[in-house]
Amino acid sequence: MRKSWLAALAVAGLNSPALAAEPTGDWLVADKVAAVRIAPCGPAFCGHIAWTKGPPRNDKNNPDPAKRSRSVIGMETLLNMKPAGSNRWEGEIYNAEDGKIYAGSISLVSDNVLRIEGCVWVFCGGQNWTRAQCEEAPAARPGGRGPTPPQPQPVPLASCREAVP
């Protein structure tokens, strides 16, 4: 009896989807108006805005007046997310809506869902992001006047949609 139970458990494990070990990749924010590309940055993970639906806006609420005219494309929003448990990372989140940085965390709910949570004092909130399938933007072509200027990091994406499970 014990052997059949263990065999059933092993088969069930083989048929269930494996949870990704890292949050790397492209993620559509909850309202699907932007995609954040998460990649390693030293011993942590960082996330940069890589795509926006429609023209990208400027970081107009940044507390640094010199940064208010910069595009949100390439802007770091997930900062220094370090391991804090199984499928969970803690660090900081930059919120371009109010120009503030909050303590926050990311955690993998499944291979295609990433939970983002941030807190200010005792008030916490969060949202689920979905894994995205994105197309790279065409490479800039030299105009005959010297080398192509460097691309901002990460390279802006041409389009993004939800990944099909």
Steps between C-alpha positions, in 0.01 A plus 500: 500500500776744590679441167186579297448824696860607433466408133179704471672795666796476260269486195299796629823695540599424143167621365482827695661809350845577637530835671769724355797539729550867418279798409706583190323599182238745378188570710187697412382720786146442627329751269715382204622850409869421560745211509786468746807294412649330807864390485784426741690802634788370709367275778146633456236558231401835353215597272491770232206627297557358153170576324195723537170490319504817296771763520706478820443781744760686699592443864322826589451420871865425576620696806817590305401780257783399264335158448145619436548527125650151456298229328372217716643253244812353656411637844572265790184421699601188693816569696737255663254212547691245710394145592272491805362147487372250250394685182507835685730804473500823702636841412351830389245612243510838325147622429505746208139598582612688812880507461561308823694187592331239718612186679368213295518143391440279200397137513423240238143378535544276194718489189282772344393712801724728704363666815632851571442648847605827655449660840500848649500482878226246574310549173576236241371429154584288203410370160563201281707536184478247217786359299530675164607402153671803354656585168829683485498842336683517167864597542582861427662547160802723457416819314842531340622752760709288726417206725151416617439660841487253790158356582361560851499192720297293463434528128145632455251242384276545196195323644393273785207271570416240760686174471275211409504244784 
